[in-house]
């Protein structure tokens, strides 16, 4: 009984348990849901900007890397 599979798996899962982190006010999942439903522009820009491949190629540094995936530019 002591070495049963159920006992062993429970012991292993206890060892791998994630450590919880306290969230600061304004960063809980409910705060994010409320922000999404607010209707505010969360993109930070009024309208999308059209970029050339040359403009994207300029951003090739480790701390400033842009890439194109599916005709969209990601920073």
PATI-774085 format. One record per atom (N, C-alpha, C): x, y, z. Coordinates in steps of 0.001 Angstrom, whole numbers, plus 500000, padded with zeros to 6 digits. Layout:
XYZ/...
END
This chain:
500828498802500000/500000500000500000/500869501258500000/501968501193500684/502803502370500817/503457502780499492/503804501818498661/504433502107497386/503459501983496223/502210502170496476/501227502075495404/501412503234494424/501009503051493143/501174504126492156/500494505426492564/499352505333493230/498659506551493639/499475507347494649/500098506652495573/500905507334496583/502141507968495939/502781507259495013/503978507789494373/503657509011493528/502577508978492776/502246510115491927/501875511331492761/501222511138493882/500878512268494734/502134512918495290/503108512110495660/504359512645496193/505098513435495123/505157512903493894/505856513595492812/505170514904492451/503837514922492436/503136516152492072/503318517224493139/503437516825494399/503668517804495464/505027518478495282/506007517731494806/507345518283494625/507395519250493446/506540519046492430/506556519890491238/505558521039491319/504899521201492407/503862522223492545/504447523614492318/503712524432491566/504170525789491280/504066526657492520/504964527603492605/504904528564493703/504070529749493257/503095530110494045/502209531216493689/502873532549493999/502552533524493180/503094534862493340/501927535820493563/502026536668494555/500969537642494816/500993538718493734/499838539038493199/499738540064492162/499489541425492805/500115542435492226/499902543794492707/498518544267492274/497943545241492965/496642545766492558/496671546251491109/495645545894490349/495559546296488955/496084545251487983/496591544129488477/497171543117487611/496496541751487737/495366541676488378/494680540391488512/493959540065487207/493599538810486982/492840538455485778/491543539240485638/490884539533486749/489646540320486677/489920541759486268/491042542323486718/491408543682486299/491647543731484795/492325542709484255/492580542669482816/491282542503482042/490380541661482532/489093541473481859/488308542776481842/488331543498482943/487632544783483026/488239545781482033/489551545784481907/490223546684480978/489870546333479533/489818545059479211/489457544641477859/488031545057477499/487116544973478460/485718545332478206/485479546835478229/486479547614478636/486293549056478773/486114549757477433/486565549128476350/486459549749475040/487616550678474719/488571550809475627/489738551657475377/490617551034474302/491357551885473599/492312551409472605/493547550913473346/493726549604473398/494845549032474134/496082548848473265/495974549159471983/497103548979471072/498165550054471260/497784551206471749/498742552284471937/498938553136470700/498236552821469616/498318553613468384/496901553830467861/496724554946467141/495403555248466603/495038554338465442/495981554119464555/495737553239463407/497028552531463053/496939551372462429/498151550630462079/499026551407461103/500319551257461239/501276551942460378/501789550944459339/501851551378458095/502401550539457043/503917550678457042/504606549553457116/506068549544457168/506627548817455958/507804549251455522/508497548572454434/509435547522455021/509858546588454179/510832545590454623/512127546264455063/512491547337454403/513725548052454752/513640548635456164/512468549177456518/512283549734457864/512391548640458920/511797547494458647/511848546388459605/513277545859459736/514017545819458637/515393545318458670/516309546175459533/515984547427459726/516806548310460565/516744547898462039/515683547228462424/515484546828463824/515970545391464001/517277545223464023/517864543891464092/518830543726465266/518690544564466265/519559544484467447/518912543572468486/519717543120469399/519238542197470435/518114542815471289/518222544115471582/517214544776472411/516152545502471583/516220545396470249/515242546050469377/515085545198468116/514364544106468241/514240543159467134/512793543114466655/512591543412465378/511270543325464773/511266542150463817/510117541509463671/510020540413462707/508659540433462039/508614539871460849/507379539821460071/506898538389460058/505674538191460488/505043536869460452/503645537059459884/503382536443458767/502062536537458163/501665537967457803/502598538744457260/502376540151456867/502065541060458055/502402540637459258/502264541491460434/503644541657461065/503911542853461570/505200543146462186/505063543029463697/505981542281464291/505998542083465744/507283542674466310/507154543375467420/508286544008468079/508700543151469261/
END
